Amino acid sequence: MIKFILPIAVFIAVVFGISFFWNNSSALGRKKIALGLLAAILLSLILTIYLIID
């Protein structure tokens, strides 16, 4: 049961955290947050494809 509840709770916490920092940041801070999220998504996509192929 913890395998299902913990990832959902972590996802919700991350979404609220990003939303909180997004609302309290300047334009430059928002650009940094957006670039960081883009890099994280690209990295996870590349890692997932690599692990599927390997």
C-alpha positions in Angstrom: 0.0 0.0 0.0 2.9 2.4 0.7 4.1 1.8 -2.8 1.0 3.5 -4.1 0.4 6.2 -1.5 4.0 7.5 -1.2 4.6 8.4 -4.9 1.2 10.2 -5.0 2.0 12.2 -1.9 5.4 13.1 -3.2 3.9 14.2 -6.5 1.3 16.4 -4.8 4.0 17.9 -2.5 6.2 18.7 -5.6 3.4 20.3 -7.5 2.4 22.5 -4.5 6.1 23.4 -3.9 6.6 24.4 -7.5 3.4 26.4 -7.4 4.4 28.2 -4.2 7.9 29.1 -5.5 6.4 30.2 -8.9 4.0 32.6 -7.3 6.6 34.1 -5.0 9.4 34.6 -7.6 10.3 37.4 -10.0 10.5 37.1 -13.8 14.1 36.0 -13.6 13.3 33.4 -11.0 10.4 32.1 -13.1 12.8 31.6 -16.0 15.2 29.7 -13.8 12.4 27.5 -12.5 11.1 26.8 -16.1 14.6 26.0 -17.3 15.2 23.7 -14.4 11.9 21.8 -15.0 12.7 21.5 -18.7 16.1 20.1 -17.9 14.6 17.6 -15.4 12.0 16.5 -17.9 14.5 16.1 -20.7 16.9 14.2 -18.4 14.2 11.8 -17.2 13.1 11.2 -20.8 16.6 10.5 -22.0 17.2 8.2 -19.0 14.0 6.3 -19.6 14.7 5.8 -23.3 18.2 4.6 -22.5 17.0 2.1 -19.9 14.3 0.8 -22.2 16.7 0.2 -25.0 19.4 -1.2 -22.8 
